[in-house]
Amino acid sequence: MMLQQTQMERGVRYFNRWMQEFPTPDSIAESSLEKVLQLWEGLGYYSRARNIYASAKIISNTYNGKIPCDEAKIRSLAGIGEYTLSAIMGIAFEKDYAVVDANVERVFARLFNCTDKNLKKAVKPLAQELLPHGKARTYNQALMELGALVCKKIPQCANCPLVPYCESKKLNLERERPVPKAKKEIIPVLASFCIITNSNNEELLRQRTNQKLWNTLWEYFGIDTIIFDNASSAEEKQNVARQSILIEISETFKIPKAILEENISDNAFCVTSNYTNHKLTAYFFSWHVTEEFEQIINKNISGTGPYVWTKNTEQSAMPSHHRKAHQNHKEKG
Ligand code: SF4
């Protein structure tokens, strides 16, 4: 599950750390979702971590802590799609299930000179048909490795054991396969946050609730999506971000904007990152509040949502742009 949407090298680092903390499904089930999300932090697609946690509870309570070698039972766990099901059945249990990831799709598209638009649908039956009975583990991993190391984006045909069988190579079309997909439109997103600290050097965090993205993770106060002109310069974007955060703080905590203008510096830490089809530019301003302002903030946040003042930001699972901002803020003292 970690390796979906994650590169191998990164996945291995996370996997080793994860296995030290959670060597068994029972150990996940006995932990907290907060701890699971914290270990997952940086891998993105947090629903996968929530699904592992939910599945571990089922495995622990219903299957005595052992993942069942049974298609229907595995399917009924949280977040199990065709790919994960095949990977568990084929690689973990060595049952005759072919696993088709992007690497395997590319190998088959070239091997059979396949121009089908729905490549996954076209490749899956071919991969299944060629699977040698009882050898799913070696077969699946060999195909994935071939795609990752030899039949790469630019194919290394000179090193490939499949040259004698490869249709697109025979036709000199190996670089034209797979047929490129239409490029996804990338949507630019501007966001603005404020790292608010109090006289005890605690940071104000709030938890995201009922959100499609990064739900239940902790973040600094601010706004996710600001409308802006895509042609804006970095300076213009930062100005828009600053004005937006001043208004947001002013309206939420009932503090006049003119006072905030004086107290919140126009220096900001900028983080850019990509997620799904969005390119995020997030500005993080900072504000060290006096006790008087802390009281005003506390008065106006009471009862409006899960906020905390904390010194333990390290222990709180955060989206990666907030984590970067936290580290930058800590380094600057
Ligand atoms: S011969 Fe070339 S194109 Fe064909 S499978 Fe091997 S590396 Fe890929």
Residues whose N, C-alpha, C, O or C-beta is under 5 A from the ligand:
A	BS01	SF4	V107 R110 V150 C151 P155 Q156 C157 C160 L162 V163 C166 K169 E174
